[in-house]
Structure formats: structure tokens, C-alpha cells
Amino acid sequence: MAGLKLYSVSDSPPSTAVKMALEALALEYTNVEVDFAAGEHLSDEFTKKNPQREIPCLDDSGFFLSESIAILQYLADKYGPGHSIYPRDPQQRALVNHRLAFNISTYYARIAEYAVAPIFFDYKRTPDGLKKLKIALNVLNTILERQGTKFAAGEHLTLADVSLVAATMCLEAVEFDLSPWPRVLRWYGDFKQAAPRLWAIAEPAMLELKNFNKSPPDLSSLKHPYHPVRGSK
Ligand SMILES: N[C@@H](CCC(=O)N[C@@H](CS)C(=O)NCC(=O)O)C(=O)O
């Protein structure tokens, strides 16, 4: 089908990052909500689109792409060349790419393990997980402090902020106290103020996660290949 189609889940942080980038780049797209609880992303049909069996997945007229970072970069390169969201200057772009790599390898990875996975699956929030998360927060706080800029990779909002905010909203959802990381707290608040249209996309996802954190969804009929499902036999 012609045009952009996004396979996403409404409370998914990486899906939220892609939706924010689509909005920032003023791109029209068709959203396809994937039924995670029913394991739609594990189906043979979805596996043909994304062998990783993960959400989000972009379909650009038959060109399929997963991994939110790759999707953000592709959208900006193809549909927003010259847009300040993904600067062309090699060093500025390298800083954006660094923040994106840091997010996927470390920051969101630790948030996902500590804050998000225990909402949905039979995992506990452990002291080790907390220690690793705090180290990642220390790093982001230090980057922001040393750089002294409003946004994560400089004075302009970039893909780095979009991706890192989608991760940080999970901490807000689980009511994690960010006050020991004042630069992170300030940057997160600044983003909400500076980009209300983007935050209007993230906030409902954050609130959905917040509700699920208080009252976890019933995934007991999901036969998950690797996550321990709560309440399953
Ligand atoms: N690195 C991937 C992570 C994607 C991801 O973890 N998506 C979750 C939903 S938020 C998922 O599809 N998980 C598959 C599963 O738990 O079965 C990205 O940034 O897009």
C-alpha cells in the first residue's frame, strides 16, 4: 500500500518515539494498532513484516523497517533532509547518533528492564536493576550538565530528545523520583514545554503505562517465547 504505515502499540515507548518524529516532521501516516495481549506481533503474518517480532515497524510503501532508532533516522533522512531534528553537520549529527545509541544500548535498556518489563511480565524490580538504572541516569545528567544546553544534543530539539523522552516517560509512569538528577528533570520538563504537540503524543502513552503499573494488564493467554507471563499455567 502506498504511503506510510506504522505498526505500533499505544503504550509502547519506542512506538511513541516514532509517532513523535512523524509529528515533528509533519508526516501523514496510517497507524495500525497491534494487539500485543493477543500476541499479534508473534504471528506468522507479522513475522513476515518484522522477523524480530517487535513493535514498532514502519511500512513505507512496502519497505519494512523496525528498530525505532533506525526508523527515526530513516524518516528524517528521507522526509526531512535539512530539518534541524537531524542535523547534517557531521559533529552535530554524531552527537545525536551518540545519544540514540546510548539510549538503545543503556538508558532505555535499563529503564525497560527495571521499570517496564515488571509491569507486563513476571519480573521483579531488583536492587541490581536499580543500580544500573541510576548509573545510566548519572550519565545522562552529566552529559546535560557538561553540555549546558537545553536539549540532549545541543540547543535544538533533535531525534535524541524524542527517543530519550520516550524512555524517560516510563520513569514518570512508575513514579520514579528523578530529583537526584536535576539536569534530567529540567531537560524532561523543558521538552514538555518546548514541544507541546510532541508531548501530547507521549502523555497518553505515559498515562496508560501509569495505569498498567497500578493495575497490570491480563496477558495470561499470551504464549510468550521468552518472557515469563504472570498467571499463565
Ligand atoms: N529496540 C527496539 C525495541 C522494540 C520493543 O522492545 N518493542 C516491544 C514493545 S514496546 C516489543 O515489541 N516487544 C516484543 C515482546 O515483548 O514480545 C526499538 O527500539 O524499536
The ligand as a Gaussian input file, in Angstrom:
#p B3LYP/6-31G(d) Opt

LIG

0 1
 N       14.892000      -1.864000      20.122000
 C       13.515000      -1.871000      19.732000
 C       12.655000      -2.298000      20.910000
 C       11.252000      -2.587000      20.499000
 C       10.495000      -3.243000      21.610000
 O       11.058000      -3.729000      22.605000
 N        9.188000      -3.294000      21.455000
 C        8.370000      -4.021000      22.385000
 C        7.068000      -3.293000      22.625000
 S        7.383000      -1.754000      23.416000
 C        8.055000      -5.350000      21.760000
 O        7.619000      -5.393000      20.643000
 N        8.328000      -6.437000      22.482000
 C        8.066000      -7.731000      21.964000
 C        7.600000      -8.666000      23.038000
 O        7.732000      -8.340000      24.233000
 O        7.085000      -9.716000      22.667000
 C       13.090000      -0.496000      19.231000
 O       13.666000       0.498000      19.666000
 O       12.191000      -0.407000      18.378000

